[in-house]
């Protein structure tokens, strides 16, 4: 195995599929259970909580850092996405992550590979984020499928903050009968309720004071779910968001599995409120389970 002397750490760093798979194969032969946490880097406490959860469920944890170009419909977002590999590796070392996989695009998508997937997604990739980020979920599913094929983990750990993303991955795993268990890690928040995100570091000082209203609105939706009419409730809370200085792409209350709009909460086992807002030139997403367990 090849550790990376650049960081001076014990964690094993791999940049090629061949060397990674050799290491994982050896560990599997020793009877170890493998958990996988895919990321795009710029790690924060939320990511680290997923790694810690992975360690609770497996003997060995693999974290990948791969900024997937096909998930960015806006090239400026791709260029602005923070890249801080040395810091990320240091943080993972501190929580005893065993393997870090940092591949080039040519390793994930070698010449001649057709990454296209044939899936029946219904409205899952068309609503919410799908309305505002065309092609994003196609790229996301392709890269998650490809990374799962490379790593062959027993367990996949994903965060709740990207609710629609893991809903689609759950659907893909079920349709393609991928032998992996999907486990959701809850959203970690700052002390004022703001969901932890790599994008938060780009917030202006003024916007950072405003954005906690996003979580306040989500809590209000939960508290009022059975008290107010859904349309009235959403309209009222949307007004609060926009009056604060944020620009809201959407604020919705949806079924936690189908993502269909909720009209009567009593008719659904799982209900989730989802929101996307612009805080200046930074786009933030968040969600909160209003009723029932997720998948």
N, C-alpha and C positions, 0 to 999 in steps of 0.2 A: 504494500500500500504506500501511497505517496502523500506524506504530510506536506504542508506548505511552509517552508522556512521563512517566508516573508512576514508572517504574522507571529512566528515564534510560539506556536500553540500545539496542544496535543490533538486537537480535533483534526480529523482527516479531511483534506480538501481534494475534490476531484473535478477535473474540467472535461474529461472524456467519458463517454458512455461505457466504453470497454472496461476502463479501470474501475469505474463505479460498480458496474455489474459484477465484476470479479470479486470485489470486496463484499457486496451484499450476498452473493452466492455462498461465500465462505461462512458468513454469519448464519445464513439460513440452514446450511448443512449442520451447524452446531445447535440447531433447534431454536434459534432466536426469532422472536416476532418483530416485524419491521413496521414502524409507523413513518408516515411521510407528511411533511408540511411544505407545500409549494408557496413561494413568495416571489415578489419582484424587488426585494431588498428594501433599503431605507427602513430598517427594522426599528420597532418601538415596543413598549411594554405589552401591547396587544398581541403582536407576533410572538413575543417571548412566552406569553401565557399559553399560546397554542403548542409551543414546543414542550412546555412543562406538562400540559395535558397529555401530549403524545407519550411522554416518558412514563406517565401513569398507566398507559395501556400497552406498552411494548418494551422490548428489551433494548432495541436500537432505534434511534431517530435519525432520519435523513431529512435535511432541509435543503431546498433548492432556491437559488436566486437566479431568476431569468426574467429579464424585462422583455416581454413578448411583444414585438412590434405590431402584430396583427390585432392586438386588443385595443390599440389606440386609433380611433377614427380621426383624431386631431393630432397632426404631426408635432404641433407646438407642445402639446401635453407630453408626447414621447420625449422630446428634447429637454423639457423642463423636469422630467421625472428624476428625483434625486438618486445619485449613484454614490454609495459610500461603503464599498466592500470591506475595507479594513475595519471600520467601526462595526459593521454588521458581524463580521467574523469574531471580533473581540466579544461582542455581546453574547453570541452563541456559545463561545468558549466558557464564559462565566456561568452558564447554566448547564454545562456538561453535555452539549449536543455532540453526538459522535461523528456525524458525517455532514459535510457541506458540499453540495453539488452546484458548481457555477459553470454551466456549459456555454459555449458559443452557439449562435443560431445554427451554424452548420452541423453541430452535433445533434441538436434537437430535430432539425429538419434537413437531413442529408439530401444530397442531390438524388432525384428520382423518387423520393417519398411523396406520396399523395396523402396529405393530412385530412382530406375532406371526410366528414362523418355523415352517415345517413341516419337521421334521427327524426322522429315524429314529436315535435315540440309544442304543437298547438299555438297558444298565445304566449307561452312562457318566455320566449325571446323577443316578443313584439311589444309588450307593455312596459310601463315604468322605465327602467334604463334603456330598454330596447327602442323606445320612441325617440330617445335623444342621442343614442350612441349606436347608429347602424353598423352592423358587422362586429361589434364588440364581443357579443356572446358566442358568435361563430368561432372567432379567434381564441376566446377563453376555453371553450370546450375542446377545441382541437389540441391546444397545448396541454391541458390537464390530462386528456386521453393519452397523448404522447408521453408525458412524464410518468403517468401510471404504468405505461407499457415499458418504459425504461427501468423504473425503480422496482416494480412488482411488489408493492407493499401489501401488508395484511390490513393496515388501517390507514385511512386518509383523514387528516385533520384540517378543517376549514373554519373560518370565523363567521360568526353570525352577522357582523356588520355588512358583509356582502351577501345579504339574504337571498336576493334573486340569483346570484351566482351559485350558491350551494344548492338552491332548489333545482337549477338546471343540471348541475353535476349529479345530484341524487337521481334525477330522471334519466340521465345518460347511463349511470351505473346500472340502473334497473333494466333499461332497454337492451343494453349490450351485454348484460349478464357478466359484468366485470367482478371478479372475486375479491372485492375489497369492502371493508366496513367503513362507512362515512360517519365521522363523529364531529359534532358542532361545538366550537368553543364560544362561550358567551362574549359579547362585546365589552371590552374594557373602556372605562371612561375616566376623563380627568375629574378633579374634585368638583368642578362646576357642571358636570354632566356631558361635556363635549366628548363624542366618541373619538378614541385615539385613531389617528390616521397619519400616514406619511405626508399628506397634503397640509396638515395643520401648521407645519413649520413655514409654510409660504403665506400664512395669514398676516395681514397688517395688524399693528397693535390695536387700531380702532376696531377692526373686524373681530379680533380675538375676544374683545369685550362683548360683542353682540351675539356671537354664534351659540352661546349656551341656551338661547331661546329655542333652538331646534329641539333639544331634549325636553325642555319645559312644555313645548307644544305636544310632543309625543306622549308625555305623561298625562296631559290634559285630555288627549284623545282616549287614553285608557280609562281615566276616571269618569269620563262622560259617556262611555260607549253605550250603556243601557239607559242613559238618562235623556240624551238628546237624539233627534233624528240625525242619521248619518250625514246627509247632505248639509244640514244646517251646521252641524258640528265641524265638518271639514271647511265650510265656507268661513266660519268664524275664526278658526285657527290659521287658515291660510292668510286671512287679513292681518293677523298678528305678525306672521313671519314677514310679510311684505312691508308692513308699517315699520318694522325694526331696521330696515335698510338692506335686508337680504332680497334677492330675486329668486322666486321659487319656480323650479321646473315642474315639480308635482308634489302633491300631498295626497296620499291615497290610503284607504283601508281595504285590504284585500284578503281573500282566502289564503291561508298559509301554504296550501299545496297547489291549487289551480291558478292562483294569482287573479282570479276573477274578482270584480268589485263586490264588496259586501253591502247588501241592502238591509238585511235583517240578521243581527248578530246571533240570534237563537238558532239559525239554520246552519251554522258553521262550527266545526270542532276546533279549528285553529284559525285565528285572525291576527293579521300583522299590519301595523301602520308603517308606511314607507314614505320617505321624504328625500328630495334632492334640492339643494339651494346653492345659489352663487353668492359667495361672500367676497365681493370685489371680483377679482379674476380667478378665484379659487372655488372649485365646485366640490361641495360636501354632500355625502349621502349618509343616511342613518335609518334605523328602523327599530321598532319595539313590538314585542309580542303582546297583544292585547287580550288574547284568550287561548287557552289550551297549550299543549306541548308542540314543538316543531317535530318534524319527521321522526 
